[in-house]
Amino acid sequence: MATIKHTSSKNSDLTAPEHYLTFQHNEYTGLPILDENGRPQLREEYLLDTLECGGQSFAMACLLANRKYGKNFSPDDVKTHQYIISFDPRDAADNGLTLEKAQALGLQFCKENFPGHPAIVCAHPDGHNGAGGISTFTLSSVASEYGLSRGSPIWKSPVTGRRA
C-alpha cells in the first residue's frame, strides 16, 4: 500500500527539483552531501524520466510553457506541484515491487493526471531511514504545453482530505 503526499512550490529555480532528486542530501539540513572536492554526490540508485519536455530539460520546458501562456511571472505564483508516492517496505516482498515498477506507476500517474504538463518522474529507494521502502516523485509544471491546467483529471478528482 502506498501513501501520496502533495506539495506545491513557488520556487522560480526550476533546476532545483532535478538537483534534489539526483543528488544526495543531508536528511536533517536538506543540504547537498559533498565529496572531498566539494562537489555534490549523486544518489547511489534512482530512475528518472521526463514527460512533455520536447527534448528540453524540465526547467526549459517549464519556462517555454510559462512564456507561451503568460503564466508564473509573479513570485506568488505556484510554479510546480510535487506528488510523493511512498510505498510500504513490505510491497517488495508481498507484491513484487521493484524500482522499475515504482517508476512505471509514477509515469502512469503523471500521464493520466497531468497530460501536456512538463514533468519529472523519479523513483529511488528511501535512503536515510533504512526501512527499505521505495518512493516515486512526480513533479509537474503548473503551465501546460497544451494550455491545460485546472481541466486536468487530477483537478476533477473529489477532495479526500483537508490540509491541517
HELIX and SHEET records of a PDB file:
HELIX    1   1 ALA A   16  THR A   22  1                                   7    
HELIX    2   2 PHE A   58  TYR A   69  1                                  12    
HELIX    3   3 ARG A   90  ASN A   95  1                                   6    
HELIX    4   4 LEU A   99  ASN A  113  1                                  15    
HELIX    5   5 PRO A  153  LYS A  156  1                                   4    
SHEET    1   A 5 ALA A   2  SER A   9  0                                        
SHEET    2   A 5 THR A  80  PHE A  87 -1                                        
SHEET    3   A 5 ILE A 134  SER A 141 -1                                        
SHEET    4   A 5 ALA A 119  PRO A 125 -1                                        
SHEET    5   A 5 LEU A  47  LEU A  51 -1                                        
END                                                                             
